Structure formats: C-alpha cells, structure tokens
Amino acid sequence: MSDFPTGTVTFLFTDLESSTRLWQDYPEPMKDALAHHDEILRDAIAAQDGYVVKMTGDGVHAAFGTAQNAILAALAAQRALVVEPWTGIDAFRVRMGLHTGAAEFRDGDYYGTAVNKAARLMSAAHGGQVLVSLATEELLSDAMPDECDVIDLGEHRLRDLSRAERIYQLSASGLARDFPQLHSLDVYAGNLPVQLSSFVGRDEELAGVAKQFGISRMVTLTGVGGVG
C-alpha cells in the first residue's frame, strides 16, 4: 500500500505481558478481552495517522510518519488500557517500544535494522512501560508533546544488537513511572569470566617492569597473542 510511510519511519511494537498465563486462567473471557485490546490499539494508532503493519498475536506492529504521532498513539493506547475495567479478567499490561530509522517497505511489510531494533526495545520493557530509542528521543527534543517527558534509563545491551543502546522511558500522567530493571542482556549473567580491571597475579613481572622503568624512560612489553 502506497499510503504506508517510507524513508524515515517511527515503528511501534507492543506485546501483552503474561498473555500465556491469562489464556490459561481465563480462556473464555480472553477471547473478547483480546479483541477489545486490539480495537484500543488500532483506534489509538489510526487517530495519529499511523498504520497497522500487522498484528503479532498478542500485540501490534505499527508505523508512523512522525515520532510525535507515534508517541501520542502509544500514550493514548496505554491510558485507555489502564482505565479499561477488563471485567472477569486480570488487567492487561502492555509493553511498548518505539524506534525511528530507515526501513525497506516491500509486499506490505517493513524490513531492516530499524524494525528489529524497535522489536528488541519492546522486549526489554515491562507491562505498562513505553521505551523510546535515542533516535526517536532526538527527534522529539524540539517536538515533545506538552503532556509528555522522557526518563533517561542509560545504555543497555539488547539481544542480537551489536552495541549498547541508550534507552528512554516515556513519562506522562496516567502512566506508571516505577518499573524493575529492563529485560536487557546486562541483567542476566553469562558464562564468561568477569573482566579484570587491573594487572592481577603477576607480582614478579610487575617488579621487573618497575625495575626497567628505573633504567629506561620507555619500556616495551611483548608476548604471544593472549598472554595479557
């Protein structure tokens, strides 16, 4: 469809937190509740001239021509989800991620790093939380809606991305402000040894180097690869 934004696009990804448990605990009420959840998201996106690229099971992938419209859509959707009574079922807590970048539009879908980054950003969030990338935040610096602000959460490593990303949290009335640590790679311990920040366990070598500094102004340390 030619109406979908191209060039620089702001992507919104959403996901319903604990959806598997909700389906197990409330199999019948979930049918109507999820349909209403979809309706709330679609309405909020359409109201800000956004486009639903596809539904992703318990969430949505949407595209916007401007970062400001994407932020307003995310805010409206979260507020509507919060106030909805969700009769007969636990409250829906939806996590969201927004990122702006260039992407290829082909056969009714988007492809490229920007799409993947928006999805990874959403995956790092908690239910009720809206995360914003640095690229999107910079576009909003002079066009942030009056009712909105962002909280700098620092740099985090996200799955499948080669470098750490600076992440912000959308802040506005009607949204929760305090959340646990992000679901980033920095939270989970791996099986690699802790990197040392000093020259440890080489007392004899250190003494020799210190002695050489007393003889010459410049000392060169050499060795095979990995000796350090």
C-alpha positions in Angstrom: 0.0 0.0 0.0 1.4 3.3 -1.1 0.0 5.1 2.0 2.4 3.5 4.3 5.2 5.9 5.4 8.5 5.4 3.7 12.0 6.8 4.2 12.5 7.6 7.9 9.7 5.8 9.8 8.9 5.5 13.5 8.0 2.0 14.5 5.8 1.0 17.4 5.8 -2.6 18.7 3.5 -3.8 21.5 3.1 -7.0 23.4 0.7 -8.2 26.1 2.6 -9.2 29.2 1.9 -12.7 30.7 -0.5 -13.5 27.8 0.1 -17.3 28.2 -1.0 -17.2 31.8 -4.0 -15.1 31.0 -5.1 -17.5 28.3 -4.7 -20.4 30.8 -6.6 -18.7 33.6 -9.3 -17.0 31.6 -9.8 -19.0 28.4 -13.3 -17.7 27.6 -13.1 -14.1 28.8 -9.7 -13.7 26.9 -11.4 -14.0 23.6 -13.5 -10.9 24.0 -10.8 -9.1 26.1 -8.1 -9.6 23.4 -10.4 -8.4 20.7 -11.1 -5.3 22.7 -7.4 -4.9 23.3 -6.8 -5.0 19.6 -9.5 -2.4 19.0 -8.0 0.0 21.5 -4.6 -0.2 19.8 -6.0 0.1 16.3 -8.1 3.2 17.3 -5.1 4.9 19.0 -2.9 4.2 16.0 -5.4 5.4 13.4 -6.1 8.6 15.4 -2.5 9.6 15.0 -2.3 8.8 11.2 -0.4 5.6 11.9 -0.7 2.3 10.1 -1.0 -1.2 11.5 1.5 -3.2 9.6 0.4 -6.5 11.2 -1.0 -8.0 14.4 1.6 -10.1 16.2 -0.5 -12.5 18.2 -1.0 -10.5 21.4 0.5 -7.3 20.1 0.8 -5.0 17.1 3.5 -3.7 14.8 2.6 -0.1 13.6 4.4 2.5 11.5 4.2 6.3 11.7 5.4 9.2 9.6 6.5 11.2 12.6 7.9 10.3 16.0 5.5 12.7 17.7 2.4 10.9 16.3 3.9 7.6 17.4 4.4 8.9 21.0 0.9 10.2 21.1 -0.6 6.9 19.9 1.4 4.9 22.5 0.3 7.3 25.2 -3.4 7.2 24.2 -3.3 3.4 24.0 -1.7 2.9 27.4 -4.1 5.3 29.1 -7.1 3.5 27.5 -5.7 0.1 28.5 -5.2 1.3 32.1 -8.7 2.6 32.6 -10.5 -0.3 30.9 -12.2 -2.4 33.6 -11.5 -5.7 31.9 -14.4 -7.4 33.5 -13.8 -11.0 34.6 -10.1 -10.9 33.9 -6.9 -9.5 35.2 -5.9 -6.1 34.0 -4.0 -6.1 30.7 -0.4 -4.8 31.0 1.1 -4.0 27.6 4.7 -3.2 27.0 5.7 -0.9 24.1 8.9 0.1 22.2 9.4 2.9 19.7 12.4 3.4 17.4 12.9 5.6 14.3 15.0 4.7 11.3 15.1 3.9 7.7 13.5 0.7 6.5 12.6 -1.1 3.3 8.9 -1.4 2.6 8.1 -4.4 0.4 5.0 -6.5 -0.1 3.1 -4.8 2.7 5.8 -5.2 5.3 8.9 -3.5 6.5 12.4 -4.9 6.7 15.7 -3.7 8.1 17.6 -3.0 11.3 15.2 -0.3 12.4 12.3 -2.8 12.6 14.4 -5.3 14.5 15.6 -2.6 17.0 12.1 -1.4 17.7 11.1 -5.1 18.4 14.1 -5.6 20.7 13.3 -2.4 22.6 9.8 -3.6 23.2 11.1 -6.9 24.5 13.2 -5.1 27.1 10.1 -3.3 28.6 7.7 -4.3 31.4 3.9 -4.3 31.1 2.7 -0.7 31.2 6.1 0.7 30.2 6.9 2.6 27.0 10.5 2.6 25.9 11.9 5.0 23.4 15.2 4.8 21.5 17.8 7.6 21.3 17.0 8.2 17.6 13.3 8.8 18.5 14.1 10.9 21.5 16.3 13.2 19.5 13.5 13.8 17.0 11.2 14.6 19.9 13.6 17.0 21.7 12.0 20.0 20.0 8.6 18.5 19.3 7.8 16.6 22.5 4.1 16.9 23.3 3.4 19.2 26.3 2.0 16.4 28.4 4.9 14.0 27.8 8.5 13.7 29.0 11.2 11.0 28.9 13.4 9.5 31.6 16.9 8.5 30.6 17.5 4.9 31.6 21.1 4.8 30.4 22.7 2.4 27.9 21.6 -1.2 27.7 22.7 -4.2 25.5 19.7 -5.8 23.7 19.6 -9.2 22.2 21.0 -9.5 18.6 22.2 -5.9 18.5 26.0 -5.4 18.2 26.2 -2.4 20.6 24.6 -0.9 23.6 21.6 1.4 23.1 20.6 4.4 25.1 17.0 3.9 26.2 14.4 6.3 27.5 11.1 5.8 29.2 8.0 7.7 28.3 6.6 9.6 31.3 3.2 11.2 31.4 0.1 11.4 33.7 -1.8 8.2 33.6 1.3 6.0 33.1 3.2 4.1 35.8 6.6 5.6 36.4 8.5 3.0 38.5 9.5 -0.4 37.0 12.0 -3.1 37.7 15.3 -3.3 35.7 14.9 -3.6 32.0 15.0 -7.1 30.4 18.3 -6.3 28.8 21.4 -8.5 28.5 23.1 -6.5 31.3 20.7 -8.1 33.8 21.4 -11.7 33.0 24.8 -13.3 34.0 26.6 -15.2 31.3 29.2 -18.0 31.5 32.1 -15.7 30.6 34.7 -14.9 33.3 34.5 -11.4 34.9 36.8 -9.0 33.1 39.6 -7.8 35.3 40.3 -4.1 35.6 43.9 -4.4 36.8 47.1 -6.4 36.3 46.4 -9.2 38.8 48.6 -12.2 39.7 51.9 -11.0 38.1 53.8 -9.8 41.1 57.2 -10.9 39.7 56.6 -9.4 36.3 55.4 -6.2 37.8 58.5 -5.9 39.9 60.6 -6.5 36.8 58.7 -3.8 34.8 59.2 -1.4 37.7 62.9 -2.1 37.7 63.2 -1.4 34.0 61.4 2.0 34.4 64.3 2.9 36.7 66.8 2.2 33.9 64.9 3.5 30.8 62.3 6.1 30.2 60.4 3.7 27.8 59.7 0.0 28.3 58.1 -2.3 25.8 56.1 -5.3 26.8 55.7 -8.1 24.2 54.3 -11.6 24.1 52.3 -14.0 22.1 48.6 -13.3 21.5 46.5 -13.8 24.6 49.4 -13.6 27.0 47.9 -10.5 28.6 
